[in-house]
């Protein structure tokens, strides 16, 4: 997902901490408000992870360390990660950055996920969140500075204790030395706490890095391998009950009647009641001793739904959008120095193409869930603790507070590991958390006091909305007799993700949702492009989906690029290289050339019935080029091998970086597979589970070789950039096998 300019939501300037050698000054008074002793160790950022996150009068995130560091007497270093870990590896990458500057032994480093709190807000966005492939990109320097500050304080404490010049002190693997003097960080931690926070720190020369850039096993790998890692769905509290909600079959639908008595007869059922759900609808909550009795009772409710809610059908939307695509729309990018109709009228050939991409569900492995425990007085919550795998801690904390009639400081939101999300856990409306809070409010009002875990089933998740929007693209590309592009008219039709959310003022400009045009409006190939958009209003809730607009713009742009290369009778790699500016797009060129060289494209002979496909695309600051080897087996594409050339600047942890590209590649392949589309008919989602919304299987996963372009620049995003370029690369290979262009996803070969 991509977020721009959302610092205003935090109610402050959202100014970023300075990066590089200099850091913003922090007074000792302000620092102590954010810190405290924990087990006799040094704590930087905040002392008690939960309590101090809401410290009154704490320094604003723009001027304070925004992470938590504790050094225990045994020299164990615990780092609080200010993001959600849901597979991307940030639970290891950010502690690596901090440990590098702190100069500790990596085997002594541990990590925890920070709760919602001001110290943990993104230094550039001003809210605590995980998305837009920004976690390492935004916090790499931040965590380096924190490590450097802590190291300086430890040295100052040692120098004071030994009565020596701090310049005479050196550190190595968690130990400070000066001549014959020697002390571990754990021994110095308490004294270091009394030292002033340095106004400036000098960061390491990257040439001296011994942790950053080295393949490093994930800190959370062992717990996940052994099955003892605690995800949101694993939270268990004393006397906890489980709640499930029967949602309306149509978005915004309402309950007309239901059979509560029949549901209550199921053993283990504690209560049944009507609750508000998303988009103004109503549903029925069933609370029981466990998930199975709650689910069984839900099936016995005999709900009669009012004939209300959305009546939209995806097939009808495609036809409606197709008609809109042929009409003038809002200009997102104007043609420079000319008239598009005139340019196309003089073309020797005009390529006309319409592309269709469907709604897509996120379908993370761990369905949505939320656990709440309330302090209660007079049948109302006075404070609440929440356990959830949230991508939007600041927004979700505030939404829960509003729903329960509390102030945000009365909501302690504990960030749990999450089994995927792909954007679904970053909802501006906080839909499933507001629903959980409504269930808790009704539960308390009925006289109950037990904590609740609200759980969604896989079917709830897939039918529950907030999909990648359905889109139609229409392109007209004119080429002259020599194959030169003389004009490119392009129109995109699709719902706005941002309109109607708090992000609209920052991300919708002149009627154009930036998330819909990203990936094509940049016009990497420098062609005479005019880009228009239509944003029809439709009753289907939509949201960012891993790599957001790039999921469809890259497919269209890169298949069109191949078609333009064919019209020019040029090799598709040569065509791209000729149009990617050597300075402005040097990273594109380097990534593409790396993928070409490593794959053997143009030199290596493929087996009979195989073909090469190529695509290159930038998203979230990183460039990914794919060269694929594809055949057709049993009437479907078979991807045998993918070679990725990636320019993501400095790679913090090559192991997780490689895994992110590989995972993104397979995730992107899902868009091409038969049946991978959310189909809506008369307002009802027809899909329900993996049999009718099939993800890629292990047999669909190709060999993916990943190669990174070396760079000393600060890291760019990697959680999403592996997704966009794979579908066009496969489509381009299929054209060489079949002579047919793919104009829709999922692909249709016959």
KELOZA-940045 format. One record per residue (C-alpha): x, y, z. Coordinates in pm, whole numbers, padded with zeros to 5 digits, always signed. Example, Ala and Ser with C-alpha at 12.3 -4.5 7.8 and 13.67 -1.06 7.14 Angstrom:
BEGIN
+01230-00450+00780
+01367-00106+00714
END
This chain:
BEGIN
+00000+00000+00000
+00113+00355-00058
+00048+00645+00178
+00148+01000+00110
+00125+01303+00335
-00077+01143+00613
+00115+01314+00890
-00175+01556+00928
-00379+01278+01081
-00150+01276+01382
-00249+01629+01469
+00106+01758+01432
+00358+01862+01177
+00473+01509+01113
+00825+01639+01048
+01080+01368+01000
+01380+01316+01222
+01696+01422+01048
+01904+01151+00894
+02274+01120+00832
+02535+01216+01088
+02325+01476+01268
+02024+01399+01485
+01768+01627+01642
+01863+01744+01993
+01676+01597+02287
+01701+01735+02639
+01770+01503+02929
+01438+01610+03083
+01250+01519+02766
+01445+01197+02732
+01366+01084+03086
+00998+01134+03019
+01031+00872+02748
+01259+00637+02935
+01275+00436+03251
+01474+00159+03408
+01364-00193+03322
+01543-00474+03500
+01831-00241+03582
+01909-00190+03213
+01940+00101+02976
+01611+00182+02808
+01602+00418+02512
+01278+00533+02352
+01043+00439+02637
+01098+00248+02955
+00787+00039+02996
+00668-00060+02654
+00301-00031+02740
+00268+00236+03008
+00516+00491+02874
+00375+00476+02524
+00103+00708+02654
+00330+00920+02877
+00187+01264+02935
+00410+01544+02817
+00637+01312+02625
+00851+01471+02357
+00695+01466+02013
+00803+01194+01772
+00980+01447+01552
+01238+01521+01821
+01274+01199+02018
+01405+00847+01969
+01114+00644+01839
+01214+00299+01936
+01268+00100+02250
+01603-00038+02351
+01674-00230+02671
+02013-00361+02769
+01987-00614+03049
+02264-00690+03301
+02344-01012+03111
+02415-00803+02797
+02095-00913+02623
+01970-00634+02399
+01595-00608+02336
+01473-00385+02055
+01111-00275+02013
+01010-00266+01647
+00772+00018+01564
+00598-00176+01285
+00382-00482+01233
+00571-00798+01144
+00359-01005+00909
+00613-01185+00703
+00826-00906+00557
+01119-00945+00797
+01116-00604+00964
+01134-00778+01304
+01495-00855+01209
+01597-00578+00968
+01543-00283+01203
+01719-00449+01499
+02007-00515+01256
+02033-00143+01185
+02029-00056+01554
+02271-00332+01654
+02512-00222+01382
+02554+00123+01536
+02528+00002+01896
+02817-00237+01825
+02679-00545+01999
+02707-00916+01946
+02415-01010+01720
+02356-01335+01908
+02251-01126+02210
+01985-00928+02021
+01612-00989+02072
+01309-00807+01933
+00954-00728+02040
+00671-00552+01858
+00592-00209+02000
+00237-00122+02107
+00048+00178+01977
+00213+00493+02109
+00353+00828+02006
+00720+00726+02029
+00660+00466+01760
+00507+00683+01491
+00662+00669+01148
+00918+00952+01140
+00792+01072+00802
+00417+00997+00812
+00348+01101+01170
+00132+00798+01248
+00226+00449+01356
+00171+00222+01060
+00314-00045+00834
+00252-00010+00462
+00372+00128+00135
+00690-00078+00169
+00819+00200+00394
+00919+00022+00716
+01292-00013+00647
+01294+00276+00401
+01169+00521+00667
+01322+00372+00982
+01665+00244+00875
+01839+00572+00961
+01614+00620+01263
+01723+00289+01415
+02087+00352+01329
+02069+00684+01513
+01912+00519+01815
+02192+00264+01830
+02453+00535+01791
+02298+00745+02069
+02291+00450+02306
+02652+00364+02228
+02760+00722+02295
+02581+00720+02631
+02747+00391+02728
+03088+00531+02639
+03016+00847+02838
+02920+00638+03140
+03238+00429+03115
+03458+00735+03072
+03304+00900+03375
+03346+00586+03584
+03710+00540+03479
+03789+00913+03476
+03923+00899+03121
+03862+01092+02801
+03563+00939+02613
+03778+00957+02300
+04003+00695+02454
+03714+00447+02479
+03637+00187+02216
+03351-00059+02182
+03332-00409+02042
+03054-00667+02063
+02884-00510+02363
+03197-00424+02559
+03358-00084+02629
+03735-00070+02678
+03992+00199+02755
+04344+00079+02820
+04316-00188+03090
+03961-00087+03174
+03681-00312+03049
+03304-00324+03113
+03009-00482+02939
+02712-00279+02825
+02503-00464+03081
+02734-00347+03360
+02727+00014+03235
+02360+00035+03143
+02230+00186+03467
+02503+00452+03478
+02448+00529+03110
+02089+00614+03193
+02206+00923+03382
+02399+01054+03082
+02259+01331+02862
+02129+01223+02524
+02380+01345+02266
+02249+01616+02038
+02458+01476+01755
+02598+01136+01674
+02827+01023+01397
+02711+00714+01215
+02939+00440+01089
+03097+00444+00750
+02900+00172+00566
+03233+00017+00467
+03262-00086+00834
+02926-00263+00848
+02950-00614+00991
+02576-00683+01041
+02389-00474+00783
+02414-00630+00439
+02499-00977+00569
+02255-01270+00526
+02100-01297+00872
+01848-01557+00996
+01524-01399+01113
+01482-01339+01486
+01126-01472+01465
+01208-01780+01256
+01260-02026+01542
+00932-01944+01717
+00741-01983+01392
+00920-02303+01305
+00847-02451+01649
+00488-02326+01650
+00521-02132+01974
+00507-01784+01820
+00195-01597+01930
-00012-01441+01652
-00329-01242+01707
-00536-01555+01657
-00334-01734+01929
-00410-01490+02211
-00571-01660+02511
-00689-01479+02823
-00843-01611+03141
-01221-01666+03106
-01206-01543+02745
-01506-01599+02520
-01508-01619+02141
-01742-01414+01923
-01836-01454+01559
-02059-01219+01362
-02312-01308+01094
-02255-01041+00829
-02516-00933+00574
-02479-01102+00235
-02487-00757+00072
-02263-00469+00177
-02471-00237+00395
-02749-00495+00440
-02959-00515+00755
-03111-00789+00970
-03489-00820+00952
-03524-01107+01201
-03326-01397+01352
-03381-01696+01578
-03182-01621+01891
-03352-01895+02092
-03237-02170+01856
-02881-02039+01866
-02881-02017+02247
-02964-02388+02271
-02620-02476+02133
-02400-02591+02420
-02145-02330+02520
-02331-02027+02381
-02321-01734+02624
-02518-01465+02437
-02663-01360+02102
-02733-01000+02005
-02770-00755+01716
-02464-00540+01637
-02377-00263+01391
-02140-00370+01113
-01952-00190+00838
-02114+00049+00589
-02424+00112+00800
-02535-00249+00808
-02634-00474+01095
-02533-00827+01186
-02577-01079+01464
-02301-01159+01713
-02280-01499+01878
-02059-01533+02187
-01960-01875+02313
-01695-02072+02498
-01501-02132+02177
-01500-02084+01803
-01681-02403+01712
-01991-02356+01930
-02005-01990+01822
-01987-02086+01454
-02240-02367+01497
-02482-02133+01671
-02436-01871+01399
-02548-02128+01142
-02865-02187+01349
-02974-01822+01358
-03217-01848+01063
-03155-01483+00975
-03397-01308+00742
-03227-01014+00574
-03398-00701+00453
-03386-00651+00077
-03129-00377+00123
-02766-00308+00054
-02558-00309-00262
-02710-00461-00576
-02401-00430-00793
-02271-00706-01023
-01912-00726-01140
-02008-00837-01493
-02230-00531-01532
-01956-00308-01396
-01712-00428-01660
-01961-00328-01931
-02033+00006-01765
-01663+00081-01719
-01591-00016-02079
-01836+00250-02200
-01683+00508-01967
-01334+00425-02094
-01437+00541-02440
-01542+00882-02307
-01329+01183-02211
-01235+01174-01844
-01043+01376-01588
-00696+01453-01717
-00426+01299-01499
-00140+01370-01738
-00173+01604-02034
+00006+01548-02362
+00300+01782-02388
+00316+02006-02693
+00041+01872-02914
-00306+01727-02963
-00355+01356-02910
-00625+01318-03176
-00404+01489-03432
-00110+01269-03337
-00314+00949-03370
-00478+01053-03695
-00138+01074-03863
-00016+00736-03739
+00066+00457-03982
-00077+00207-03731
-00291+00243-03419
-00281-00022-03150
-00619-00033-02975
-00654-00235-02659
-00896-00273-02371
-00782-00437-02048
-00998-00576-01768
-00886-00667-01417
-01128-00790-01146
-01189-00728-00780
-00938-00919-00566
-00954-01025-00201
-00645-01016+00019
-00704-01361+00173
-00414-01361+00422
-00336-01696+00582
-00452-01568+00921
-00810-01435+00895
-00906-01114+01072
-00933-01125+01449
-00917-00901+01755
-00905-00971+02129
-01028-00718+02386
-01030-00704+02765
-01209-00414+02932
-01211-00240+03265
-01578-00189+03342
-01790+00042+03555
-02170+00077+03538
-02190-00158+03240
-01952+00057+03036
-01587+00021+02944
-01359+00267+03120
-01042+00134+02957
-00958-00151+02721
-00662-00361+02624
-00648-00486+02267
-00439-00758+02105
-00436-00737+01725
-00207-00758+01424
-00264-00400+01312
-00099-00220+01022
-00253+00110+01136
-00198+00127+01513
-00263+00500+01550
-00581+00499+01340
-00712+00173+01487
-00648+00285+01845
-00845+00604+01783
-01130+00417+01611
-01167+00171+01898
-01164+00460+02145
-01439+00646+01957
-01655+00335+01937
-01629+00267+02310
-01664+00633+02410
-01307+00653+02538
-01005+00868+02476
-00715+00699+02288
-00497+00692+02599
-00750+00452+02754
-00693+00203+02471
-00377-00007+02505
-00321-00163+02165
-00071-00448+02170
+00076-00525+01829
+00072-00898+01761
+00247-01096+01488
+00012-01135+01192
-00016-01411+00936
-00013-01184+00632
-00225-00884+00551
-00131-00746+00207
-00314-00422+00298
-00625-00573+00459
-00504-00487+00809
-00459-00121+00710
-00815+00003+00666
-00893+00375+00701
-01235+00284+00846
-01082+00027+01088
-01385-00183+00991
-01316-00509+01168
-01183-00334+01479
-01484-00105+01503
-01700-00415+01465
-01507-00587+01746
-01550-00281+01969
-01923-00279+01897
-01945-00646+01994
-01756-00570+02317
-01980-00271+02393
-02296-00479+02354
-02142-00764+02554
-02063-00529+02844
-02404-00358+02822
-02565-00700+02866
-02386-00738+03199
-02092-00953+03091
-01734-00890+03199
-01525-01160+03029
-01270-01070+02761
-01369-01139+02401
-01190-01261+02093
-01378-01171+01775
-01285-01409+01493
-01358-01409+01121
-01373-01733+00924
-01205-01774+00588
-01547-01729+00428
-01609-01411+00630
-01272-01282+00514
-01323-01346+00143
-01682-01223+00142
-01611-00937+00380
-01512-00671+00133
-01233-00419+00096
-01109-00556-00233
-00854-00441-00487
-01082-00241-00719
-01206-00369-01053
-01056-00168-01342
-01089-00118-01713
-00804+00036-01916
-00843+00160-02273
-00534+00245-02477
-00481+00383-02827
-00117+00394-02935
-00015+00540-03270
+00312+00439-03438
+00462+00573-03760
+00603+00373-04049
+00935+00332-03866
+00766+00204-03550
+00813+00525-03352
+00532+00603-03107
+00368+00929-03210
+00084+00932-02954
-00053+00730-02666
-00403+00797-02536
-00481+00606-02218
-00791+00598-01997
-00833+00414-01665
-01173+00352-01506
-01205+00232-01147
-01322+00319-00799
-01113+00552-00591
-00960+00383-00287
-00897+00715-00118
-01209+00925-00180
-01419+00946+00134
-01131+00856+00366
-00921+01086+00585
-00644+01056+00325
-00845+01224+00048
-00707+01578+00095
-00352+01452+00052
-00391+01180-00208
-00669+01292-00442
-00554+01586-00649
-00771+01753-00913
-01010+01460-00899
-00741+01197-00956
-00670+00924-00702
-00292+00890-00702
-00311+00521-00614
-00494+00436-00938
-00250+00597-01181
+00079+00514-01008
+00304+00305-01226
+00184+00454-01553
+00160+00831-01497
+00540+00846-01450
+00578+00760-01822
+00917+00588-01778
+00969+00541-02152
+00927+00911-02232
+00642+00856-02479
+00384+01118-02590
+00122+01012-02333
-00215+01156-02241
-00370+00988-01937
-00734+01027-01830
-00931+00871-01545
-01288+00803-01439
-01375+00730-01077
-01731+00589-01075
-01893+00549-00734
-01982+00188-00658
-02115+00020-00343
-01825-00224-00312
-01572-00143-00035
-01224-00120-00185
-00873-00098-00047
-00507-00116-00138
-00388-00466-00228
-00020-00558-00225
+00147-00305-00460
-00180-00112-00502
-00228+00052-00844
+00087-00110-00976
-00099-00444-00974
-00282-00338-01289
-00085-00044-01432
+00235-00250-01464
+00046-00527-01644
-00099-00281-01894
+00212-00067-01938
+00455-00354-01984
+00239-00560-02219
+00180-00247-02426
+00555-00184-02427
+00607-00530-02572
+00340-00462-02831
+00507-00134-02924
+00841-00317-02957
+00677-00571-03189
+00528-00291-03399
+00877-00139-03424
+01022-00484-03510
+01266-00453-03221
+01375-00691-02949
+01169-00606-02636
+01479-00558-02419
+01650-00339-02680
+01329-00136-02723
+01314-00068-02350
+01682+00015-02318
+01656+00262-02604
+01379+00452-02423
+01496+00437-02062
+01698+00753-02007
+02056+00676-01902
+02044+00923-01613
+01681+00946-01507
+01629+00571-01531
+01974+00436-01462
+01831+00206-01192
+01577+00061-01438
+01852-00007-01688
+02077-00168-01427
+01802-00397-01296
+01693-00500-01646
+02047-00563-01763
+02119-00771-01453
+01812-00988-01510
+01902-01030-01877
+02263-01123-01804
+02181-01369-01527
+01899-01539-01720
+02092-01592-02041
+01826-01409-02240
+01927-01379-02603
+02216-01625-02561
+02074-01936-02402
+01848-02157-02614
+01525-02256-02443
+01362-02599-02484
+01108-02640-02761
+00772-02498-02661
+00926-02248-02420
+00952-01870-02461
+01111-01572-02291
+00905-01292-02139
+01040-00962-02007
+00906-00679-01792
+01056-00405-01574
+00872-00181-01332
+00942+00059-01047
+00721+00076-00739
+00780+00203-00386
+01122+00329-00486
+01253-00008-00606
+01292-00142-00958
+01226-00507-01036
+01298-00659-01376
+01183-01011-01455
+01297-01243-01732
+01077-01553-01736
+01088-01892-01904
+00731-02002-01983
+00558-02288-02162
+00198-02406-02189
+00097-02726-02013
-00258-02863-02017
-00384-02539-02165
-00237-02319-01892
+00082-02116-01855
+00367-02295-01683
+00636-02065-01542
+00955-02269-01519
+01204-02009-01405
+01206-01643-01310
+01523-01435-01302
+01488-01112-01109
+01717-00812-01134
+01638-00578-00845
+01754-00228-00760
+01645-00156-00403
+01949+00048-00299
+02120-00091+00011
+01993-00435+00104
+01985-00465+00483
+01923-00839+00506
+01978-01029+00181
+01793-01335+00314
+01464-01157+00378
+01507-00931+00076
+01536-01232-00151
+01235-01391+00019
+01028-01077-00034
+01097-01072-00407
+01027-01443-00436
+00706-01413-00234
+00595-01109-00430
+00660-01296-00755
+00438-01590-00656
+00178-01349-00515
+00174-01173-00853
+00141-01503-01038
-00185-01555-00848
-00345-01275-01052
-00295-01475-01371
-00444-01806-01249
-00794-01929-01346
-01059-01842-01091
-00857-01575-00914
-01123-01305-00927
-01389-01190-00685
-01722-01218-00862
-02023-01023-00737
-02379-01085-00854
-02673-00874-00740
-02465-00741-00452
-02360-01085-00324
-02001-01212-00341
-02008-01555-00505
-01663-01668-00382
-01634-01816-00035
-01304-02000+00019
-00992-02122-00155
-01174-02379-00376
-01345-02091-00560
-01074-01831-00502
-00765-02047-00558
-00423-01916-00457
-00109-02051-00628
-00011-02400-00514
+00341-02529-00467
+00322-02677-00816
+00261-02326-00953
+00573-02182-00789
+00867-02151-01027
+01235-02132-00943
+01297-01763-00868
+01659-01645-00883
+01703-01301-00730
+01999-01071-00795
+02046-00726-00645
+02223-00430-00801
+02487-00316-00549
+02424+00029-00398
+02528+00238-00099
+02213+00451-00099
+01956+00412+00178
+01712+00120+00135
+01395+00149-00068
+01085-00068-00035
+01077-00443-00093
+00750-00571+00053
+00553-00499-00263
+00780-00433-00565
+00811-00804-00644
+00443-00822-00739
+00374-00592-01038
+00615-00702-01314
+00553-01077-01310
+00209-01082-01477
+00320-00879-01781
+00641-01081-01812
+00434-01402-01831
+00185-01242-02071
+00466-01131-02299
+00605-01486-02308
+00258-01621-02388
+00236-01390-02688
+00548-01549-02830
+00393-01892-02779
+00040-01819-02899
+00048-01496-03100
-00234-01371-02875
-00213-01070-02643
-00348-01108-02291
-00600-00830-02225
-00738-00941-01892
-00655-01107-01565
-00689-01390-01489
-00540-01495-01824
-00751-01663-02089
-00558-01874-02339
-00845-02005-02552
END
